[in-house]
Amino acid sequence: MSCLSGVRNIISINDFTRDQIIEVLKLSAQMENNRDDCLKNKCLATLFFEPSTRTRLSFEASMMQLGGSTLGFADAMVSSAKKGETLYDTIKVITQYVDIIVIRHNLEGAARVAAEASTVPVINGGDGANQHPTQTFIDLYTISKTHSELLEGKKLKIALMGDLRYGRTIHSLLIALSFFNVEFKFISPPSLRLAETYQDFLKSKNIKFDISESLDDDINSIDVLYVTRIQEERFPDPVEFSRVKGSYKITASLLSNVKKGFKILHPLPRVFEIDRSVDELEATAFFEQAGNGIPVRKALLHLLLNNHEL
């Protein structure tokens, strides 16, 4: 029996074991060229209380490529939330119309609340500064394609740079990568440093990491540089954001000394942190990373709706 049997919702990467994560990556590879109608007559609701481009559109594209349909909203102001309807009641109603829900919300824990209210599978498309598990599967899938060492048990040095305090993609990714043979470098302004809880988590697993405010000369030892934007919308104080805005900018010249096979990833959108001079470099993998959203999300939809029998 598959180790994914019984998986009903995708709310947090904490809910997955190493074996389950690897099985999702294998399912994703099988979905690369899969365009059958295995989800015919199934409907996905995309409930986006926060803005989204890649997550929402790639879920919709994935559902349609598998023969299904979609409905939903991309602005909470056009939903009954504007009238004061609770998230719990919204989910209770939407489950009458669809077979599966993907939700993005500004409040941490909102996806878990949705799952408790729902009678159909729920996928977390990002809840505040907490988690973004489907992006994590995309990130891992991209790294496994560019660096086969990940699944072979060989060590990789991975640098996570930018907003480590509020970055939900960072939080999910470091938890998932803790199942593999990795060493971390965390690069951020002091005010956006990785929370102590995550540092303690890595220490409990004896995972080596280094904290720095700059990429410096250590870049030539890094296998993967994962960059995130500094998220203005997460800051409670605009003055605090203005202090760290534009703290980093990756340019082609900065990457002139990287090791062979080095890749730069970014969950997108980028703002100031990666110059367009980087786009044509062999090291650039963030557009491929965005494209990997299709096979990964197809795999997750298939998993939850078709018992992942490929």
Secondary structure, 3 states (H helix, E strand, C coil): CCCCCCCCCECCHHHCCHHHHHHHHHHHHHCCCCCCCCCCCCEEEEEECCCCCHHHHHHHHHHHHCCCEEEEECCHHHCHHHHCCCHHHHHHHHCCCCCEEEEEECCCCHHHHHHHHCCCCEEEEEECCCECHHHHHHHHHHHHHHCCHHHHCCCEEEEEECCCCCCHHHHHHHHHHCCCCEEEEEECCHHHCCCHHHHHHHHHCCCCEEEECCCHHHHHHCCEEEECCCCHHHCCCHHHHHHHCCCCCECCHHHCCCCCCCEEECCCCCCCCECHHHCCCCCECHHHHHHCHHHHHHHHHHHHHHCCCC
